[in-house]
Amino acid sequence: MKPSLRFALAALLVCLAQTAALAYMVLGRAAILRSGETVMLRTAPVDPRDLLRGDYVILSYDVSTVPASAISGAWPKEEGRQSLWVRLVKGADGVSTVSEAAFQPLPALAGSVVAKSLPFDYWPSDTKSDQRVSYGIERYYVPEGEGRALETARDSETLTVAVSVGGDGTAQLRALYRDGTMVYEEPLF
């Protein structure tokens, strides 16, 4: 085989591998948005206030602080990276809150959704404390110049988000609502 033909074949294989990896990421996100369970979450002010950096808004959620009293089952005995599985239950106002959490997968129950936190650093202690977690939905990209109004709504606690949660607990932002009115919706692709 000629060196130029081998080079062309290698370049084609690299392009196909990169395309496949990108397609895997995009289709995985779209699958969660299309068929995941949707929950509403109330955003919480970020303290100290973080101004718009570039073209995204930083979001925090009430469900990002998991009370120690809500965590069932065994707590890890060793320090290291851990994830929490957090059961979210819709309240009377339509916004979901933490009802239970565990360091192991939680079983599916009707009327609830289980979200999995991103891995976080955990250090065991004699006293069980609330756990601060992230779900990978803490940034929302907006058109240039439109972040200030969302930051104001976030800080005044009038901003809620619709989040789709896949069967494995992965969360994806679906839409943003200001005072109950949708202001942004994520496209599937």
Phi, psi and omega per residue, in radians:
M1 nan 2.405 -3.123
K2 -1.222 2.559 3.122
P3 -1.013 -0.656 -3.133
S4 -1.179 -0.610 3.110
L5 -1.232 -0.689 3.090
R6 -1.109 -0.741 3.121
F7 -1.087 -0.794 3.134
A8 -1.083 -0.723 3.124
L9 -1.143 -0.747 3.116
A10 -1.111 -0.731 3.123
A11 -1.112 -0.705 3.111
L12 -1.106 -0.750 3.129
L13 -1.116 -0.704 3.104
V14 -1.112 -0.774 3.123
C15 -1.076 -0.748 3.128
L16 -1.125 -0.724 3.130
A17 -1.116 -0.741 3.124
Q18 -1.158 -0.705 3.111
T19 -1.127 -0.735 3.123
A20 -1.109 -0.735 3.135
A21 -1.116 -0.768 3.123
L22 -1.125 -0.758 3.125
A23 -1.080 -0.698 3.117
Y24 -1.040 -0.786 -3.135
M25 -1.146 -0.800 -3.097
V26 -1.176 -0.791 -3.112
L27 -1.182 -0.595 3.090
G28 -1.118 -0.758 3.105
R29 -1.133 -0.768 -3.137
A30 -1.119 -0.652 3.134
A31 -1.095 -0.701 3.113
I32 -1.165 -0.762 3.130
L33 -1.121 -0.620 -3.093
R34 -1.329 -0.733 -2.973
S35 -2.202 0.052 3.125
G36 -1.314 2.808 3.052
E37 -1.258 2.402 -3.125
T38 -1.805 2.300 3.061
V39 -2.223 2.669 3.066
M40 -1.759 2.382 3.112
L41 -2.212 2.444 3.065
R42 -1.534 2.331 3.097
T43 -1.412 2.728 3.111
A44 -2.088 2.625 3.113
P45 -1.061 2.548 3.069
V46 -1.642 2.216 -3.079
D47 -2.185 2.139 0.019
P48 -1.279 2.739 -3.082
R49 -1.022 2.172 -3.140
D50 -1.806 1.987 -3.117
L51 -1.175 2.826 3.114
L52 -0.984 2.146 3.080
R53 -1.908 1.950 -3.124
G54 1.231 -2.230 -3.050
D55 -2.053 0.665 3.056
Y56 -2.476 2.789 3.114
V57 -1.970 2.389 3.085
I58 -1.492 2.274 -3.129
L59 -2.060 2.542 3.014
S60 -2.283 2.751 -3.046
Y61 -2.299 2.663 3.033
D62 -1.020 -0.627 -3.094
V63 -1.367 0.027 3.095
S64 -1.383 -0.290 3.016
T65 -1.855 1.937 -3.114
V66 -1.693 2.020 -3.137
P67 -1.096 2.471 3.116
A68 -1.018 -0.584 -3.128
S69 -1.168 -0.353 3.139
A70 -1.522 -0.210 -3.073
I71 -1.502 2.080 3.139
S72 -1.865 2.921 3.114
G73 1.373 -3.002 -3.073
A74 -1.310 2.434 3.020
W75 -1.585 2.535 3.119
P76 -1.032 2.484 3.128
K77 -1.642 -0.304 -3.114
E78 -1.933 2.586 3.054
E79 -1.313 2.743 3.114
G80 2.581 -2.989 -3.130
R81 -1.345 2.238 3.141
Q82 -2.336 2.787 2.998
S83 -2.190 2.652 3.030
L84 -1.947 2.413 2.964
W85 -1.684 2.156 -2.996
V86 -2.074 2.105 3.100
R87 -1.469 2.168 3.133
L88 -1.889 2.288 3.140
V89 -2.171 2.342 -3.112
K90 -1.229 2.274 3.094
G91 -1.496 3.109 -3.136
A92 -1.049 -0.519 -3.137
D93 -1.501 0.069 3.115
G94 1.533 -0.106 -3.136
V95 -1.659 2.358 -3.108
S96 -1.445 2.575 3.104
T97 -2.316 2.909 3.120
V98 -1.297 2.210 3.044
S99 -1.942 -0.427 -3.100
E100 -2.866 2.694 3.067
A101 -2.638 2.802 3.111
A102 -2.756 2.741 3.067
F103 -1.452 0.024 3.061
Q104 -2.132 2.788 3.115
P105 -0.995 2.419 3.100
L106 -1.675 2.541 3.109
P107 -1.239 2.664 3.085
A108 -1.228 2.387 3.069
L109 -2.325 2.462 3.116
A110 -1.038 2.469 3.097
G111 1.443 0.134 3.123
S112 -2.475 2.859 3.098
V113 -2.262 2.430 3.118
V114 -1.878 2.054 3.088
A115 -1.826 2.528 3.123
K116 -1.861 2.274 3.118
S117 -1.296 2.815 2.962
L118 -1.222 2.693 3.097
P119 -1.040 2.455 3.120
F120 -2.361 2.794 3.115
D121 -1.314 2.226 -3.113
Y122 -2.137 2.350 3.062
W123 -2.174 2.101 3.138
P124 -1.117 2.654 -3.127
S125 -2.603 2.767 3.086
D126 -1.206 -0.515 3.106
T127 -1.823 2.238 3.129
K128 -1.348 2.295 -3.096
S129 -2.157 2.818 3.066
D130 -1.004 2.574 -3.127
Q131 -1.956 2.267 3.094
R132 -1.669 2.107 -3.075
V133 -2.227 2.838 3.027
S134 -2.108 2.669 -3.136
Y135 -2.019 0.028 -3.093
G136 1.479 0.222 -3.116
I137 -2.152 0.540 -3.051
E138 -1.605 0.006 3.053
R139 -2.242 2.417 3.055
Y140 -2.258 2.119 -3.124
Y141 -1.460 2.316 -3.081
V142 -2.243 2.821 3.050
P143 -1.035 2.576 -3.080
E144 -0.940 2.294 3.087
G145 1.517 -0.052 -3.088
E146 -1.785 0.062 -3.082
G147 -1.310 -0.534 -3.061
R148 -1.033 -0.777 -3.129
A149 -1.122 -0.656 3.118
L150 -1.222 -0.647 3.091
E151 -1.108 -0.710 3.114
T152 -1.106 -0.770 3.105
A153 -1.135 -0.694 3.110
R154 -1.066 -0.820 -3.080
D155 -1.226 -0.445 3.096
S156 -1.635 0.117 3.072
E157 1.071 0.592 3.063
T158 -1.881 0.140 -3.117
L159 -1.815 2.212 3.019
T160 -2.182 2.807 3.128
V161 -2.262 2.576 2.970
A162 -1.688 2.257 -3.093
V163 -2.162 2.289 3.023
S164 -1.648 2.349 -3.129
V165 -2.086 2.140 3.132
G166 -1.311 2.967 -3.132
G167 -1.050 -0.433 3.124
D168 -1.584 0.055 3.111
G169 1.631 -0.013 3.133
T170 -1.263 2.295 -3.115
A171 -1.808 2.498 3.053
Q172 -2.355 2.358 3.059
L173 -1.159 2.290 3.137
R174 -1.800 -0.787 -3.081
A175 -2.799 2.765 3.044
L176 -1.991 2.438 3.133
Y177 -2.194 2.325 3.031
R178 -1.995 2.098 -3.085
D179 0.922 0.670 3.082
G180 1.454 -0.048 -3.141
T181 -1.856 2.251 -3.129
M182 -1.141 2.245 3.104
V183 -1.954 -0.413 3.082
Y184 -2.554 2.467 3.038
E185 -2.290 2.355 -3.136
E186 -1.334 2.273 3.028
P187 -1.327 2.718 3.113
L188 -1.123 -0.648 -3.109
F189 -2.220 nan nan
